[in-house]
């Protein structure tokens, strides 16, 4: 929320959306392809002893897995009912079988991007009280029991929108009020205490969003880790590949060796794949951020100029 809002205040709306698309979509599409054409076939090979019959087409086939999910909102997570024999989903949980269950949150992330773009388009992103009011309204929308069986908004809208929207807006509020919010160890301690207390509340997000945002921002400044990820940002690759790599490892029984073997090995493989994703997909895509300013016949636009230094 903090970083994306800062981008939204500095860029034109088309350029902002272009930057967000470059950060999310290319690596996401490659991940879908790798799951459909590498990981799921390996799982099928383990279960059946050959690749014969692996479904490329048809309902929940490999190619529909790529095409039906290409617009970020996941339509289905399995390929022909695989993977099987994994820890996820838990029996009786009602969750779908999934190769990459983490990807469900990307849709909500994209909605937050679109909301930021909408506020910027109508000139409200720079009006900080409006964003604060919006965060308050979203908080109210998240409170389910407004009467016997009543809710301000339908339950699916309230739960997921509130959980993701509130945390995103908390970062946005910190960004827009950054020059007025002190960097205080006492405030960080208070935020940590409130965040800890939120784990004892049923709807944790109602209490945790702003304290978590402040604590993360304070730690980002105070910890001597400023150079971590400054040249190679592996965070997105770790997010999209961690789940399917752990699923495939479980299909092949690596978990039977115990957590002290399973976790380091799957983490190491995920880091390597994330590094490859950054080098081969994400970094080349991000180099296209200024694509249209380099097109023949087009001069540099104002939003291609470096942002002014504000001292914050």
C-alpha positions as a printed Julia matrix, in Angstrom:
312×3 Matrix{Float64}:
   0.0     0.0     0.0
   2.8     2.43    0.88
   4.91    1.83   -2.21
   2.06    1.49   -4.67
   0.4     4.69   -3.42
   3.69    6.55   -3.72
   3.89    5.34   -7.32
   0.29    6.43   -7.91
   1.01    9.96   -6.72
   4.05   10.37   -8.98
   2.89    8.82  -12.25
   0.08    9.4   -14.7
  -2.7     6.82  -14.47
  -1.8     5.01  -17.74
   1.85    4.87  -16.76
   0.98    3.67  -13.26
  -1.14    0.82  -14.66
   1.59   -0.06  -17.17
   4.16   -0.32  -14.37
   1.85   -2.51  -12.27
   1.09   -4.79  -15.22
   4.8    -5.24  -15.95
   5.48   -6.15  -12.32
   2.69   -8.73  -12.04
   1.7   -10.28  -15.35
   4.83  -11.56  -17.17
   6.14  -13.59  -14.22
   2.62  -14.74  -13.39
   2.09  -16.05  -16.92
   5.44  -17.87  -16.89
   4.52  -19.4   -13.54
   1.23  -20.71  -14.96
   3.11  -22.24  -17.9
   5.71  -23.9   -15.67
   3.06  -25.39  -13.42
   1.01  -26.65  -16.38
   3.89  -27.98  -18.48
   6.55  -28.96  -15.94
   5.34  -29.41  -12.36
   1.93  -30.96  -12.99
   3.36  -33.41  -15.58
   5.99  -34.46  -13.02
   3.21  -35.03  -10.51
   1.26  -37.02  -13.12
   4.38  -39.07  -13.89
   4.77  -39.93  -10.22
   1.13  -40.97   -9.84
   0.72  -42.96  -13.07
   4.23  -44.02  -14.0
   4.12  -42.27  -17.4
   3.0   -39.08  -19.1
   0.44  -40.96  -21.18
  -3.0   -39.46  -20.77
  -1.8   -36.19  -19.27
  -4.66  -33.82  -20.19
  -3.5   -30.86  -22.24
  -7.07  -29.84  -23.16
 -10.54  -30.32  -21.77
 -11.98  -29.21  -18.41
  -9.18  -28.54  -15.93
  -6.57  -29.45  -18.54
  -3.09  -27.97  -18.7
  -3.76  -25.4   -21.42
  -7.07  -24.2   -19.9
  -5.16  -23.82  -16.62
  -3.04  -21.2   -18.39
  -5.68  -19.5   -20.54
  -8.56  -19.47  -18.03
  -6.38  -18.05  -15.26
  -4.37  -15.63  -17.41
  -6.28  -12.54  -16.23
  -5.07  -13.1   -12.65
  -8.41  -14.16  -11.15
  -7.94  -17.89  -10.63
 -10.8   -19.96  -12.05
  -9.39  -23.28  -10.9
  -6.19  -24.46   -9.23
  -5.81  -28.14  -10.09
  -4.91  -29.94  -13.31
  -7.03  -33.05  -13.8
  -7.49  -33.39  -10.05
  -3.8   -33.25   -9.25
  -1.84  -32.88   -7.01
  -2.88  -35.68   -4.68
  -1.49  -36.85   -1.37
  -0.35  -33.4    -0.21
  -0.96  -31.47    3.0
  -3.17  -28.97    1.16
  -6.09  -29.01    1.18
  -6.84  -30.55    4.54
  -9.54  -33.22    4.38
 -12.95  -31.73    5.01
 -11.74  -28.14    4.66
 -13.73  -27.53    1.5
 -10.7   -25.95   -0.15
  -9.97  -26.85   -3.78
  -7.1   -29.09   -4.8
  -4.33  -26.7    -5.83
  -0.89  -26.67   -7.39
  -0.4   -22.99   -6.52
  -2.86  -21.99   -3.85
  -1.05  -18.73   -3.08
  -2.2   -17.14   -6.32
  -5.71  -16.45   -5.06
  -4.56  -13.25   -3.34
  -3.26  -11.7    -6.57
  -6.81  -10.81   -7.61
  -7.27   -8.7    -4.5
  -3.89   -7.08   -5.04
  -4.93   -6.08   -8.56
  -8.2    -4.66   -7.22
  -6.17   -2.49   -4.83
  -4.1    -1.28   -7.8
  -7.26   -0.43   -9.73
  -8.67    1.39   -6.72
  -5.48    3.44   -6.45
  -5.68    4.26  -10.16
  -9.34    5.29   -9.82
  -8.56    7.65   -6.94
  -5.68    9.14   -8.92
  -7.83    9.52  -12.05
 -10.43   11.67  -10.28
  -7.82   13.65   -8.36
  -8.63   12.25   -4.93
  -5.37   10.46   -4.23
  -3.71   13.73   -3.26
  -6.55   14.71   -0.95
  -5.51   12.89    2.14
  -8.66   13.35    4.26
 -10.64   11.58    1.51
  -8.43    8.5     1.79
  -8.76    8.54    5.57
 -12.55    8.7     5.25
 -12.45    5.83    2.75
 -10.41    3.73    5.18
 -12.95    4.47    7.92
 -15.85    3.43    5.69
 -14.06    0.23    4.78
 -13.51   -0.46    8.47
 -17.23   -0.03    9.09
 -17.99   -2.34    6.18
 -15.83   -5.0     7.8
 -17.87   -5.1    11.0
 -20.31   -7.91   10.34
 -22.82   -7.96   13.2
 -24.75   -4.7    12.76
 -27.84   -6.45   14.07
 -29.2    -9.97   14.23
 -27.84  -11.59   11.08
 -27.19   -8.21    9.51
 -24.17   -6.77    7.72
 -23.45   -3.51    6.01
 -22.25   -5.36    2.89
 -22.64   -8.96    1.69
 -20.37  -11.32    3.62
 -17.94  -12.25    0.78
 -17.44   -8.56    0.02
 -16.96   -7.7     3.67
 -14.44  -10.36    4.65
 -11.9   -10.42    1.82
 -12.23   -6.77    0.82
 -11.86   -5.67    4.42
  -8.89   -7.93    5.12
  -6.86   -6.93    2.09
  -8.29   -3.45    1.6
  -7.67   -2.32    5.16
  -4.05   -3.41    5.15
  -3.45   -1.82    1.76
  -5.13    1.43    2.85
  -3.08    1.47    6.05
   0.09    1.58    3.96
  -1.48    4.21    1.71
  -2.36    6.42    4.69
   1.22    6.16    6.01
   2.53    7.17    2.59
   0.29   10.21    2.23
   0.84   11.43    5.81
   4.53   10.44    5.97
   5.78   13.94    6.73
   3.43   14.2     9.73
   4.03   10.78   11.28
   7.08   10.63   13.58
   9.56    7.78   13.36
   9.33    6.79   17.0
  10.54    3.75   18.88
   7.74    4.27   21.4
   5.13    4.26   18.67
   6.73    1.14   17.18
   6.56   -0.58   20.58
   2.91    0.39   20.98
   2.19   -0.83   17.43
   3.86   -4.17   18.22
   1.77   -4.57   21.38
  -1.47   -3.78   19.54
  -0.49   -6.15   16.72
   0.17   -8.91   19.25
  -3.18   -8.28   20.93
  -4.93   -8.49   17.54
  -4.17  -12.23   17.41
  -6.75  -12.69   20.16
  -9.49  -10.93   18.17
 -11.78  -12.87   15.85
 -11.58  -10.36   12.97
  -7.89   -9.59   13.4
  -7.67   -7.23   10.44
  -9.97   -4.74   12.16
  -7.26   -4.12   14.71
  -3.98   -5.05   13.04
  -3.84   -3.06    9.79
  -2.47    0.31   10.89
  -0.16   -1.0    13.67
   1.31   -3.56   11.27
   1.86   -0.92    8.59
   3.63    1.41   11.02
   5.77   -1.38   12.47
   6.84   -2.57    9.01
   7.73    0.99    7.96
   9.67    1.6    11.2
  11.61   -1.67   10.82
  12.34   -0.86    7.17
  14.07    2.34    8.27
  15.76    1.08   11.42
  17.05   -2.33   10.41
  20.4    -2.39    8.54
  18.88   -4.24    5.59
  18.48   -1.41    3.1
  20.55   -3.12    0.42
  18.68   -6.43    0.6
  16.65   -6.77   -2.58
  17.81   -3.4    -3.91
  19.27   -4.98   -7.06
  17.52   -8.36   -7.21
  14.01   -8.42   -5.8
  13.14  -12.07   -5.28
  10.0   -11.43   -3.23
   7.5   -11.98   -6.04
   9.24  -15.12   -7.27
   9.27  -16.55   -3.74
   5.56  -15.83   -3.47
   4.42  -17.41   -6.73
   6.76  -20.44   -6.71
   6.98  -21.45   -3.04
   3.62  -23.2    -2.95
   3.92  -25.36   -6.11
   7.48  -26.38   -5.27
   6.4   -27.54   -1.82
   3.42  -29.37   -3.33
   5.59  -31.23   -5.85
   8.13  -32.1    -3.15
   5.31  -33.58   -1.06
   3.99  -35.58   -4.02
   7.43  -37.18   -4.29
   7.55  -37.86   -0.54
  10.28  -35.45    0.49
   8.28  -34.58    3.61
   8.89  -38.1     4.94
  12.49  -37.08    5.61
  11.26  -34.59    8.21
  10.98  -30.81    8.41
  14.74  -30.34    8.92
  15.28  -31.71    5.4
  12.01  -30.73    3.69
  11.98  -27.03    4.57
  15.64  -26.16    3.74
  15.55  -28.05    0.45
  12.24  -26.63   -0.77
  13.33  -23.15    0.34
  16.64  -23.45   -1.51
  14.91  -24.61   -4.7
  12.36  -21.8    -4.41
  15.13  -19.2    -4.02
  16.89  -20.54   -7.12
  13.68  -20.49   -9.17
  12.83  -17.0    -7.87
  16.31  -15.8    -8.87
  15.83  -17.27  -12.35
  12.41  -15.6   -12.58
  13.93  -12.24  -11.66
  16.83  -12.57  -14.09
  14.96  -14.03  -17.08
  11.46  -12.57  -16.74
  10.87   -9.85  -14.14
  13.91   -7.62  -14.66
  13.62   -7.66  -18.49
   9.92   -6.82  -18.19
  10.6    -3.93  -15.82
  13.12   -2.49  -18.26
  10.11   -1.76  -20.48
   8.67    0.76  -18.0
   9.67    3.67  -20.24
   8.72    1.87  -23.47
   6.4     4.49  -24.87
   8.75    7.39  -24.11
  11.35    5.65  -26.31
   8.99    5.09  -29.25
   9.94    6.94  -32.48
   8.19   10.26  -32.83
   7.44   10.61  -29.15
   9.27   12.93  -26.83
   9.7    12.49  -23.15
   6.61   13.18  -21.1
   6.72   14.97  -17.76
   5.97   11.79  -15.86
   9.16   10.25  -17.29
  11.25   12.83  -15.43
  12.76   11.9   -12.07
  10.47   12.54   -9.13
  11.48   15.54   -6.99
  13.27   14.76   -3.76
  11.06   15.67   -0.82
  13.46   14.82    1.97
  11.21   12.03    3.31
